[in-house]
Structures are given as C-alpha cells and as structure tokens.
C-alpha cells in the first residue's frame, strides 16, 4: 500500500528495549541492540563504531529528520515495538492503522 509522506507521524520505540547509536563510514543509525548482528549481516555495514547505548525511554520525545521526506518528526513510545525482526523502530502513520492512530492521538 502506498502511504502519503504527509501522513507520517514519527517513529515508535519500545521504552524498555536497549538501543544503540552507531556509525558506519559517515552515516549514523539507531537500532535495537538485540538486532544489530542481524542488521549487519543483511545490510553489510562496514567499519561499525558503537557510539552510545541507551533505553528507548531515553529518546522518547526527541525529534529526528526523516531520511525519506526530510520532515522533522517525533520519537514516540510504541507498545507494539519488538525485536522479532527489523530494526526495533516502527514507522508511525496515524491515518493508516489502529495502533498508529492510537499512538498518534497521544502525540497531538
């Protein structure tokens, strides 16, 4: 399904998960610590430097610049964020989906 970039509401993290900020060459990334090895294998990152480790709750309320549309968006708490797969961060689009809508209501 195509999702309009104007409908994006941020990214959700799990407050209790451990996350890491790491750099690879000149770029910086945040991912759930438990998923780093899988991400490294699938994306083939080189020269990884772990800069910081923190809990998700420490970044809730901060802002980031979306790499897709360059909009400034919030980092929010997501009850549905797990380390089953992916990055441990979940894109939120409040106009599309019940979980996203409920989380979006808390942002406004």
C-alpha positions, 0 to 999 in steps of 0.5 A: 500500500502506498502511504502519503509522506504527509501522513507520517507521524514519527517513529515508535520505540519500545521504552524498555528495549536497549538501543544503540547509536552507531556509525558506519563510514559517515552515516549514523543509525539507531537500532535495537541492540538485540538486532544489530548482528542481524542488521549487519549481516543483511545490510553489510555495514562496514567499519561499525563504531558503537557510539552510545547505548541507551533505553528507548525511554531515553529518546522518547520525545526527541525529534529526528529528520526523516531520511525519506521526506526530510520532515522533522518528526517525533520519537514516540513510545510504541507498545507494539515495538519488538525485536522479532525482526527489523530494526526495533523502530516502527514507522508511525502513520496515524491515518493508516492503522489502529495502533498508529492512530492510537499512538498518534492521538497521544502525540497531538 
